[in-house]
Amino acid sequence: MDEVIRLEGLAKRFGPVTAVAGVSLSVSKGEIFGLVGPDGAGKTTVIRMLTGVIAPSAGKAVLLGHDVAREAAELRSQVGYMASDSRCTAT
């Protein structure tokens, strides 16, 4: 099958805090995949790295054949990402 997502040792640090440590996975075309975990587990950080919003501190992320760190601009024409903040409320 064609691979659409590949993460190899993906990591993100914010100063002394390690938000994501060594995530590796592969998702093939046609597969359904979800990131599940408690608050603070790094799910949003992985998605932000995968979509090129933030750069990984280490490792490699490839989405739709594009290296996320080097080809973020190309990805933006193919992938949409809309952040949500559950703390926001309507008044």
Gaussian input, Z-matrix of N, CA and C with variables (Angstrom, degrees):
# hf/3-21g

backbone

0 1
 N
 C     1     B1
 C     2     B2     1     A1
 N     3     B3     2     A2     1     D1
 C     4     B4     3     A3     2     D2
 C     5     B5     4     A4     3     D3
 N     6     B6     5     A5     4     D4
 C     7     B7     6     A6     5     D5
 C     8     B8     7     A7     6     D6
 N     9     B9     8     A8     7     D7
 C    10    B10     9     A9     8     D8
 C    11    B11    10    A10     9     D9
 N    12    B12    11    A11    10    D10
 C    13    B13    12    A12    11    D11
 C    14    B14    13    A13    12    D12
 N    15    B15    14    A14    13    D13
 C    16    B16    15    A15    14    D14
 C    17    B17    16    A16    15    D15
 N    18    B18    17    A17    16    D16
 C    19    B19    18    A18    17    D17
 C    20    B20    19    A19    18    D18
 N    21    B21    20    A20    19    D19
 C    22    B22    21    A21    20    D20
 C    23    B23    22    A22    21    D21
 N    24    B24    23    A23    22    D22
 C    25    B25    24    A24    23    D23
 C    26    B26    25    A25    24    D24
 N    27    B27    26    A26    25    D25
 C    28    B28    27    A27    26    D26
 C    29    B29    28    A28    27    D27
 N    30    B30    29    A29    28    D28
 C    31    B31    30    A30    29    D29
 C    32    B32    31    A31    30    D30
 N    33    B33    32    A32    31    D31
 C    34    B34    33    A33    32    D32
 C    35    B35    34    A34    33    D33
 N    36    B36    35    A35    34    D34
 C    37    B37    36    A36    35    D35
 C    38    B38    37    A37    36    D36
 N    39    B39    38    A38    37    D37
 C    40    B40    39    A39    38    D38
 C    41    B41    40    A40    39    D39
 N    42    B42    41    A41    40    D40
 C    43    B43    42    A42    41    D41
 C    44    B44    43    A43    42    D42
 N    45    B45    44    A44    43    D43
 C    46    B46    45    A45    44    D44
 C    47    B47    46    A46    45    D45
 N    48    B48    47    A47    46    D46
 C    49    B49    48    A48    47    D47
 C    50    B50    49    A49    48    D48
 N    51    B51    50    A50    49    D49
 C    52    B52    51    A51    50    D50
 C    53    B53    52    A52    51    D51
 N    54    B54    53    A53    52    D52
 C    55    B55    54    A54    53    D53
 C    56    B56    55    A55    54    D54
 N    57    B57    56    A56    55    D55
 C    58    B58    57    A57    56    D56
 C    59    B59    58    A58    57    D57
 N    60    B60    59    A59    58    D58
 C    61    B61    60    A60    59    D59
 C    62    B62    61    A61    60    D60
 N    63    B63    62    A62    61    D61
 C    64    B64    63    A63    62    D62
 C    65    B65    64    A64    63    D63
 N    66    B66    65    A65    64    D64
 C    67    B67    66    A66    65    D65
 C    68    B68    67    A67    66    D66
 N    69    B69    68    A68    67    D67
 C    70    B70    69    A69    68    D68
 C    71    B71    70    A70    69    D69
 N    72    B72    71    A71    70    D70
 C    73    B73    72    A72    71    D71
 C    74    B74    73    A73    72    D72
 N    75    B75    74    A74    73    D73
 C    76    B76    75    A75    74    D74
 C    77    B77    76    A76    75    D75
 N    78    B78    77    A77    76    D76
 C    79    B79    78    A78    77    D77
 C    80    B80    79    A79    78    D78
 N    81    B81    80    A80    79    D79
 C    82    B82    81    A81    80    D80
 C    83    B83    82    A82    81    D81
 N    84    B84    83    A83    82    D82
 C    85    B85    84    A84    83    D83
 C    86    B86    85    A85    84    D84
 N    87    B87    86    A86    85    D85
 C    88    B88    87    A87    86    D86
 C    89    B89    88    A88    87    D87
 N    90    B90    89    A89    88    D88
 C    91    B91    90    A90    89    D89
 C    92    B92    91    A91    90    D90
 N    93    B93    92    A92    91    D91
 C    94    B94    93    A93    92    D92
 C    95    B95    94    A94    93    D93
 N    96    B96    95    A95    94    D94
 C    97    B97    96    A96    95    D95
 C    98    B98    97    A97    96    D96
 N    99    B99    98    A98    97    D97
 C   100   B100    99    A99    98    D98
 C   101   B101   100   A100    99    D99
 N   102   B102   101   A101   100   D100
 C   103   B103   102   A102   101   D101
 C   104   B104   103   A103   102   D102
 N   105   B105   104   A104   103   D103
 C   106   B106   105   A105   104   D104
 C   107   B107   106   A106   105   D105
 N   108   B108   107   A107   106   D106
 C   109   B109   108   A108   107   D107
 C   110   B110   109   A109   108   D108
 N   111   B111   110   A110   109   D109
 C   112   B112   111   A111   110   D110
 C   113   B113   112   A112   111   D111
 N   114   B114   113   A113   112   D112
 C   115   B115   114   A114   113   D113
 C   116   B116   115   A115   114   D114
 N   117   B117   116   A116   115   D115
 C   118   B118   117   A117   116   D116
 C   119   B119   118   A118   117   D117
 N   120   B120   119   A119   118   D118
 C   121   B121   120   A120   119   D119
 C   122   B122   121   A121   120   D120
 N   123   B123   122   A122   121   D121
 C   124   B124   123   A123   122   D122
 C   125   B125   124   A124   123   D123
 N   126   B126   125   A125   124   D124
 C   127   B127   126   A126   125   D125
 C   128   B128   127   A127   126   D126
 N   129   B129   128   A128   127   D127
 C   130   B130   129   A129   128   D128
 C   131   B131   130   A130   129   D129
 N   132   B132   131   A131   130   D130
 C   133   B133   132   A132   131   D131
 C   134   B134   133   A133   132   D132
 N   135   B135   134   A134   133   D133
 C   136   B136   135   A135   134   D134
 C   137   B137   136   A136   135   D135
 N   138   B138   137   A137   136   D136
 C   139   B139   138   A138   137   D137
 C   140   B140   139   A139   138   D138
 N   141   B141   140   A140   139   D139
 C   142   B142   141   A141   140   D140
 C   143   B143   142   A142   141   D141
 N   144   B144   143   A143   142   D142
 C   145   B145   144   A144   143   D143
 C   146   B146   145   A145   144   D144
 N   147   B147   146   A146   145   D145
 C   148   B148   147   A147   146   D146
 C   149   B149   148   A148   147   D147
 N   150   B150   149   A149   148   D148
 C   151   B151   150   A150   149   D149
 C   152   B152   151   A151   150   D150
 N   153   B153   152   A152   151   D151
 C   154   B154   153   A153   152   D152
 C   155   B155   154   A154   153   D153
 N   156   B156   155   A155   154   D154
 C   157   B157   156   A156   155   D155
 C   158   B158   157   A157   156   D156
 N   159   B159   158   A158   157   D157
 C   160   B160   159   A159   158   D158
 C   161   B161   160   A160   159   D159
 N   162   B162   161   A161   160   D160
 C   163   B163   162   A162   161   D161
 C   164   B164   163   A163   162   D162
 N   165   B165   164   A164   163   D163
 C   166   B166   165   A165   164   D164
 C   167   B167   166   A166   165   D165
 N   168   B168   167   A167   166   D166
 C   169   B169   168   A168   167   D167
 C   170   B170   169   A169   168   D168
 N   171   B171   170   A170   169   D169
 C   172   B172   171   A171   170   D170
 C   173   B173   172   A172   171   D171
 N   174   B174   173   A173   172   D172
 C   175   B175   174   A174   173   D173
 C   176   B176   175   A175   174   D174
 N   177   B177   176   A176   175   D175
 C   178   B178   177   A177   176   D176
 C   179   B179   178   A178   177   D177
 N   180   B180   179   A179   178   D178
 C   181   B181   180   A180   179   D179
 C   182   B182   181   A181   180   D180
 N   183   B183   182   A182   181   D181
 C   184   B184   183   A183   182   D182
 C   185   B185   184   A184   183   D183
 N   186   B186   185   A185   184   D184
 C   187   B187   186   A186   185   D185
 C   188   B188   187   A187   186   D186
 N   189   B189   188   A188   187   D187
 C   190   B190   189   A189   188   D188
 C   191   B191   190   A190   189   D189
 N   192   B192   191   A191   190   D190
 C   193   B193   192   A192   191   D191
 C   194   B194   193   A193   192   D192
 N   195   B195   194   A194   193   D193
 C   196   B196   195   A195   194   D194
 C   197   B197   196   A196   195   D195
 N   198   B198   197   A197   196   D196
 C   199   B199   198   A198   197   D197
 C   200   B200   199   A199   198   D198
 N   201   B201   200   A200   199   D199
 C   202   B202   201   A201   200   D200
 C   203   B203   202   A202   201   D201
 N   204   B204   203   A203   202   D202
 C   205   B205   204   A204   203   D203
 C   206   B206   205   A205   204   D204
 N   207   B207   206   A206   205   D205
 C   208   B208   207   A207   206   D206
 C   209   B209   208   A208   207   D207
 N   210   B210   209   A209   208   D208
 C   211   B211   210   A210   209   D209
 C   212   B212   211   A211   210   D210
 N   213   B213   212   A212   211   D211
 C   214   B214   213   A213   212   D212
 C   215   B215   214   A214   213   D213
 N   216   B216   215   A215   214   D214
 C   217   B217   216   A216   215   D215
 C   218   B218   217   A217   216   D216
 N   219   B219   218   A218   217   D217
 C   220   B220   219   A219   218   D218
 C   221   B221   220   A220   219   D219
 N   222   B222   221   A221   220   D220
 C   223   B223   222   A222   221   D221
 C   224   B224   223   A223   222   D222
 N   225   B225   224   A224   223   D223
 C   226   B226   225   A225   224   D224
 C   227   B227   226   A226   225   D225
 N   228   B228   227   A227   226   D226
 C   229   B229   228   A228   227   D227
 C   230   B230   229   A229   228   D228
 N   231   B231   230   A230   229   D229
 C   232   B232   231   A231   230   D230
 C   233   B233   232   A232   231   D231
 N   234   B234   233   A233   232   D232
 C   235   B235   234   A234   233   D233
 C   236   B236   235   A235   234   D234
 N   237   B237   236   A236   235   D235
 C   238   B238   237   A237   236   D236
 C   239   B239   238   A238   237   D237
 N   240   B240   239   A239   238   D238
 C   241   B241   240   A240   239   D239
 C   242   B242   241   A241   240   D240
 N   243   B243   242   A242   241   D241
 C   244   B244   243   A243   242   D242
 C   245   B245   244   A244   243   D243
 N   246   B246   245   A245   244   D244
 C   247   B247   246   A246   245   D245
 C   248   B248   247   A247   246   D246
 N   249   B249   248   A248   247   D247
 C   250   B250   249   A249   248   D248
 C   251   B251   250   A250   249   D249
 N   252   B252   251   A251   250   D250
 C   253   B253   252   A252   251   D251
 C   254   B254   253   A253   252   D252
 N   255   B255   254   A254   253   D253
 C   256   B256   255   A255   254   D254
 C   257   B257   256   A256   255   D255
 N   258   B258   257   A257   256   D256
 C   259   B259   258   A258   257   D257
 C   260   B260   259   A259   258   D258
 N   261   B261   260   A260   259   D259
 C   262   B262   261   A261   260   D260
 C   263   B263   262   A262   261   D261
 N   264   B264   263   A263   262   D262
 C   265   B265   264   A264   263   D263
 C   266   B266   265   A265   264   D264
 N   267   B267   266   A266   265   D265
 C   268   B268   267   A267   266   D266
 C   269   B269   268   A268   267   D267
 N   270   B270   269   A269   268   D268
 C   271   B271   270   A270   269   D269
 C   272   B272   271   A271   270   D270

   B1=1.4586
   B2=1.5256
   B3=1.3100
   B4=1.4579
   B5=1.5287
   B6=1.3118
   B7=1.4644
   B8=1.5313
   B9=1.3382
   B10=1.4644
   B11=1.5234
   B12=1.3332
   B13=1.4611
   B14=1.5223
   B15=1.3224
   B16=1.4665
   B17=1.5255
   B18=1.3063
   B19=1.4560
   B20=1.5222
   B21=1.3233
   B22=1.4605
   B23=1.5269
   B24=1.3154
   B25=1.4567
   B26=1.5184
   B27=1.3198
   B28=1.4621
   B29=1.5269
   B30=1.3247
   B31=1.4620
   B32=1.5209
   B33=1.3256
   B34=1.4565
   B35=1.5223
   B36=1.3240
   B37=1.4557
   B38=1.5218
   B39=1.3045
   B40=1.4581
   B41=1.5176
   B42=1.3295
   B43=1.4624
   B44=1.5145
   B45=1.3306
   B46=1.4639
   B47=1.5349
   B48=1.3340
   B49=1.4635
   B50=1.5294
   B51=1.3219
   B52=1.4611
   B53=1.5216
   B54=1.3216
   B55=1.4604
   B56=1.5256
   B57=1.3271
   B58=1.4595
   B59=1.5205
   B60=1.3250
   B61=1.4670
   B62=1.5247
   B63=1.3207
   B64=1.4595
   B65=1.5157
   B66=1.3136
   B67=1.4626
   B68=1.5273
   B69=1.3240
   B70=1.4650
   B71=1.5188
   B72=1.3130
   B73=1.4628
   B74=1.5140
   B75=1.3089
   B76=1.4549
   B77=1.5234
   B78=1.3369
   B79=1.4587
   B80=1.5209
   B81=1.3249
   B82=1.4614
   B83=1.5201
   B84=1.3186
   B85=1.4595
   B86=1.5278
   B87=1.3307
   B88=1.4578
   B89=1.5190
   B90=1.3248
   B91=1.4556
   B92=1.5247
   B93=1.3092
   B94=1.4596
   B95=1.5150
   B96=1.3267
   B97=1.4546
   B98=1.5139
   B99=1.3025
   B100=1.4582
   B101=1.5156
   B102=1.3139
   B103=1.4645
   B104=1.5188
   B105=1.3194
   B106=1.4520
   B107=1.5224
   B108=1.3118
   B109=1.4572
   B110=1.5032
   B111=1.3217
   B112=1.4687
   B113=1.5218
   B114=1.3173
   B115=1.4665
   B116=1.5247
   B117=1.3106
   B118=1.4558
   B119=1.5170
   B120=1.3340
   B121=1.4734
   B122=1.5264
   B123=1.3367
   B124=1.4562
   B125=1.5187
   B126=1.3188
   B127=1.4674
   B128=1.5242
   B129=1.3147
   B130=1.4652
   B131=1.5196
   B132=1.3121
   B133=1.4615
   B134=1.5234
   B135=1.3233
   B136=1.4752
   B137=1.5258
   B138=1.3250
   B139=1.4725
   B140=1.5226
   B141=1.3226
   B142=1.4661
   B143=1.5291
   B144=1.3288
   B145=1.4705
   B146=1.5220
   B147=1.3207
   B148=1.4622
   B149=1.5224
   B150=1.3176
   B151=1.4677
   B152=1.5280
   B153=1.3319
   B154=1.4562
   B155=1.5125
   B156=1.3235
   B157=1.4634
   B158=1.5314
   B159=1.3257
   B160=1.4652
   B161=1.5258
   B162=1.3065
   B163=1.4662
   B164=1.5267
   B165=1.3158
   B166=1.4653
   B167=1.5282
   B168=1.3201
   B169=1.4625
   B170=1.5244
   B171=1.3250
   B172=1.4626
   B173=1.5186
   B174=1.3153
   B175=1.4570
   B176=1.5114
   B177=1.3206
   B178=1.4600
   B179=1.5202
   B180=1.3411
   B181=1.4565
   B182=1.5253
   B183=1.3299
   B184=1.4685
   B185=1.5256
   B186=1.3233
   B187=1.4601
   B188=1.5184
   B189=1.3273
   B190=1.4652
   B191=1.5307
   B192=1.3320
   B193=1.4607
   B194=1.5094
   B195=1.3267
   B196=1.4628
   B197=1.5266
   B198=1.3163
   B199=1.4571
   B200=1.5258
   B201=1.3118
   B202=1.4624
   B203=1.5289
   B204=1.3169
   B205=1.4647
   B206=1.5274
   B207=1.3320
   B208=1.4705
   B209=1.5224
   B210=1.3299
   B211=1.4630
   B212=1.5332
   B213=1.3205
   B214=1.4682
   B215=1.5307
   B216=1.3288
   B217=1.4739
   B218=1.5232
   B219=1.3260
   B220=1.4635
   B221=1.5257
   B222=1.3120
   B223=1.4611
   B224=1.5228
   B225=1.3093
   B226=1.4701
   B227=1.5244
   B228=1.3217
   B229=1.4667
   B230=1.5301
   B231=1.3460
   B232=1.4635
   B233=1.5275
   B234=1.3393
   B235=1.4622
   B236=1.5180
   B237=1.3117
   B238=1.4507
   B239=1.5133
   B240=1.3097
   B241=1.4645
   B242=1.5134
   B243=1.3274
   B244=1.4585
   B245=1.5132
   B246=1.3104
   B247=1.4606
   B248=1.5228
   B249=1.3009
   B250=1.4545
   B251=1.5182
   B252=1.2949
   B253=1.4495
   B254=1.5192
   B255=1.3119
   B256=1.4691
   B257=1.5208
   B258=1.3315
   B259=1.4642
   B260=1.5246
   B261=1.3315
   B262=1.4764
   B263=1.5261
   B264=1.3038
   B265=1.4504
   B266=1.5194
   B267=1.2998
   B268=1.4584
   B269=1.5253
   B270=1.3208
   B271=1.4740
   B272=1.5006
   A1=110.40
   A2=115.44
   A3=120.80
   A4=110.10
   A5=114.82
   A6=121.13
   A7=108.99
   A8=117.46
   A9=120.61
   A10=112.42
   A11=116.87
   A12=121.91
   A13=108.42
   A14=116.00
   A15=120.97
   A16=109.07
   A17=115.94
   A18=122.47
   A19=107.57
   A20=115.72
   A21=121.01
   A22=109.19
   A23=116.74
   A24=121.32
   A25=114.20
   A26=116.65
   A27=121.55
   A28=111.09
   A29=116.39
   A30=121.09
   A31=109.86
   A32=115.15
   A33=121.11
   A34=108.84
   A35=113.84
   A36=121.18
   A37=108.99
   A38=115.59
   A39=122.85
   A40=105.34
   A41=116.31
   A42=120.05
   A43=109.52
   A44=117.49
   A45=119.90
   A46=114.27
   A47=117.04
   A48=121.27
   A49=110.53
   A50=115.79
   A51=120.97
   A52=107.67
   A53=116.59
   A54=121.97
   A55=111.39
   A56=116.43
   A57=122.96
   A58=106.68
   A59=116.27
   A60=120.13
   A61=111.15
   A62=116.47
   A63=122.04
   A64=116.94
   A65=118.15
   A66=121.52
   A67=109.61
   A68=115.62
   A69=121.69
   A70=108.22
   A71=116.52
   A72=121.11
   A73=109.65
   A74=114.76
   A75=121.83
   A76=108.10
   A77=116.44
   A78=122.13
   A79=107.20
   A80=115.77
   A81=120.99
   A82=111.11
   A83=115.39
   A84=121.71
   A85=109.07
   A86=116.24
   A87=121.74
   A88=114.49
   A89=117.83
   A90=120.64
   A91=110.25
   A92=115.92
   A93=122.30
   A94=106.19
   A95=115.88
   A96=120.72
   A97=109.55
   A98=116.89
   A99=120.90
   A100=110.92
   A101=116.08
   A102=121.81
   A103=106.92
   A104=115.89
   A105=121.10
   A106=108.59
   A107=116.63
   A108=120.93
   A109=110.74
   A110=115.84
   A111=120.02
   A112=111.78
   A113=115.97
   A114=121.52
   A115=108.96
   A116=116.36
   A117=120.77
   A118=114.63
   A119=117.62
   A120=120.52
   A121=112.84
   A122=118.30
   A123=121.20
   A124=115.01
   A125=117.95
   A126=121.52
   A127=111.89
   A128=116.85
   A129=120.92
   A130=110.86
   A131=117.62
   A132=121.17
   A133=110.25
   A134=118.12
   A135=121.02
   A136=109.92
   A137=117.64
   A138=121.02
   A139=110.54
   A140=117.76
   A141=120.94
   A142=111.00
   A143=117.52
   A144=119.70
   A145=110.49
   A146=116.48
   A147=120.96
   A148=112.36
   A149=117.49
   A150=121.08
   A151=113.01
   A152=117.22
   A153=120.67
   A154=114.87
   A155=117.89
   A156=121.08
   A157=109.97
   A158=116.58
   A159=121.77
   A160=108.49
   A161=116.31
   A162=121.11
   A163=110.44
   A164=116.79
   A165=119.84
   A166=110.54
   A167=116.56
   A168=121.30
   A169=110.46
   A170=115.84
   A171=121.20
   A172=108.44
   A173=115.61
   A174=121.42
   A175=112.27
   A176=114.18
   A177=120.94
   A178=109.72
   A179=115.64
   A180=122.25
   A181=108.22
   A182=115.40
   A183=121.33
   A184=107.40
   A185=115.78
   A186=122.49
   A187=108.31
   A188=116.15
   A189=122.20
   A190=111.67
   A191=115.97
   A192=121.01
   A193=115.18
   A194=117.95
   A195=122.01
   A196=110.26
   A197=116.28
   A198=121.33
   A199=107.18
   A200=116.52
   A201=121.77
   A202=112.08
   A203=117.56
   A204=120.43
   A205=112.11
   A206=117.34
   A207=120.30
   A208=114.01
   A209=117.89
   A210=120.11
   A211=112.51
   A212=116.73
   A213=120.92
   A214=111.69
   A215=117.31
   A216=120.49
   A217=111.22
   A218=117.97
   A219=121.39
   A220=111.03
   A221=116.10
   A222=120.30
   A223=112.09
   A224=117.01
   A225=120.19
   A226=112.44
   A227=117.40
   A228=119.93
   A229=111.85
   A230=117.45
   A231=121.11
   A232=114.06
   A233=116.60
   A234=120.51
   A235=109.53
   A236=116.05
   A237=120.73
   A238=110.17
   A239=116.75
   A240=121.92
   A241=107.73
   A242=115.79
   A243=120.08
   A244=107.79
   A245=115.74
   A246=120.55
   A247=110.37
   A248=114.84
   A249=121.09
   A250=107.83
   A251=116.04
   A252=120.73
   A253=107.46
   A254=116.79
   A255=120.86
   A256=112.10
   A257=117.02
   A258=119.30
   A259=111.65
   A260=117.43
   A261=120.24
   A262=108.92
   A263=115.64
   A264=120.04
   A265=109.34
   A266=115.38
   A267=120.29
   A268=108.64
   A269=115.47
   A270=118.96
   A271=110.55
   D1=156.59
   D2=177.67
   D3=-78.31
   D4=131.99
   D5=179.00
   D6=-84.29
   D7=128.40
   D8=178.68
   D9=-107.78
   D10=-23.27
   D11=175.64
   D12=-134.70
   D13=132.91
   D14=173.03
   D15=-140.87
   D16=122.32
   D17=175.63
   D18=-117.43
   D19=132.20
   D20=179.63
   D21=-129.25
   D22=107.02
   D23=177.11
   D24=59.33
   D25=32.39
   D26=-176.17
   D27=-65.05
   D28=131.51
   D29=-179.36
   D30=-143.02
   D31=151.49
   D32=175.38
   D33=-142.85
   D34=127.80
   D35=176.20
   D36=-118.82
   D37=140.72
   D38=172.48
   D39=-117.22
   D40=94.80
   D41=-173.93
   D42=61.52
   D43=-127.22
   D44=-178.68
   D45=-80.77
   D46=-6.38
   D47=-176.50
   D48=-93.83
   D49=125.84
   D50=174.21
   D51=-94.00
   D52=111.55
   D53=-178.29
   D54=-86.20
   D55=-35.30
   D56=179.39
   D57=-137.87
   D58=132.30
   D59=-176.11
   D60=-129.04
   D61=104.65
   D62=169.61
   D63=62.64
   D64=47.13
   D65=179.22
   D66=-81.52
   D67=127.85
   D68=175.12
   D69=-129.99
   D70=133.19
   D71=176.35
   D72=-165.64
   D73=164.33
   D74=178.11
   D75=-138.55
   D76=135.22
   D77=176.92
   D78=-125.16
   D79=126.29
   D80=-179.14
   D81=-94.05
   D82=157.93
   D83=177.53
   D84=-54.50
   D85=131.93
   D86=178.65
   D87=92.04
   D88=-13.13
   D89=177.57
   D90=-79.58
   D91=151.57
   D92=172.59
   D93=-108.05
   D94=129.96
   D95=-175.05
   D96=-138.59
   D97=141.10
   D98=177.74
   D99=-133.44
   D100=148.36
   D101=172.58
   D102=-98.86
   D103=119.84
   D104=-176.40
   D105=-125.86
   D106=136.87
   D107=177.15
   D108=172.69
   D109=170.85
   D110=-178.65
   D111=-72.01
   D112=167.16
   D113=174.30
   D114=-53.37
   D115=136.85
   D116=177.90
   D117=84.27
   D118=5.45
   D119=-177.57
   D120=-77.82
   D121=-16.19
   D122=179.58
   D123=105.36
   D124=8.49
   D125=-178.38
   D126=-59.64
   D127=-51.37
   D128=-179.26
   D129=-65.10
   D130=-37.39
   D131=178.60
   D132=-63.28
   D133=-40.76
   D134=176.58
   D135=-61.66
   D136=-46.54
   D137=179.79
   D138=-62.70
   D139=-41.61
   D140=179.43
   D141=-63.92
   D142=-37.67
   D143=176.10
   D144=-69.59
   D145=-42.24
   D146=-177.63
   D147=-63.51
   D148=-31.40
   D149=-179.24
   D150=-94.50
   D151=2.50
   D152=176.13
   D153=82.20
   D154=10.40
   D155=179.23
   D156=-70.83
   D157=-39.92
   D158=174.70
   D159=-130.32
   D160=153.09
   D161=-179.17
   D162=-89.33
   D163=142.66
   D164=175.14
   D165=-67.26
   D166=151.09
   D167=173.12
   D168=-80.54
   D169=-28.24
   D170=-179.98
   D171=-157.39
   D172=162.58
   D173=177.08
   D174=87.48
   D175=-171.15
   D176=-175.69
   D177=-137.46
   D178=141.32
   D179=175.47
   D180=-130.26
   D181=128.45
   D182=177.38
   D183=-124.26
   D184=126.56
   D185=179.70
   D186=-128.20
   D187=124.00
   D188=-179.89
   D189=53.50
   D190=35.78
   D191=178.30
   D192=82.88
   D193=0.62
   D194=-178.88
   D195=-105.60
   D196=132.18
   D197=172.24
   D198=-70.96
   D199=117.76
   D200=-173.44
   D201=-60.57
   D202=-38.74
   D203=-177.05
   D204=-70.08
   D205=-33.03
   D206=-175.76
   D207=-102.72
   D208=-18.68
   D209=-173.16
   D210=-128.04
   D211=36.97
   D212=-178.22
   D213=-60.14
   D214=-38.19
   D215=-179.13
   D216=-63.10
   D217=-41.19
   D218=178.42
   D219=-64.54
   D220=-37.20
   D221=-179.70
   D222=-65.96
   D223=-35.18
   D224=-176.70
   D225=-59.64
   D226=-25.25
   D227=178.55
   D228=-81.18
   D229=-9.22
   D230=-176.46
   D231=-118.27
   D232=-16.63
   D233=-174.00
   D234=-129.35
   D235=135.82
   D236=174.67
   D237=-106.52
   D238=142.47
   D239=177.64
   D240=-140.74
   D241=125.31
   D242=177.85
   D243=-125.73
   D244=114.55
   D245=-179.57
   D246=-72.25
   D247=148.97
   D248=177.75
   D249=-129.07
   D250=139.97
   D251=177.54
   D252=-121.98
   D253=107.34
   D254=-176.57
   D255=-66.36
   D256=-12.61
   D257=179.13
   D258=-79.70
   D259=-14.32
   D260=179.98
   D261=-77.19
   D262=137.92
   D263=177.62
   D264=-133.39
   D265=150.40
   D266=177.18
   D267=-79.99
   D268=144.75
   D269=178.94
   D270=-118.59

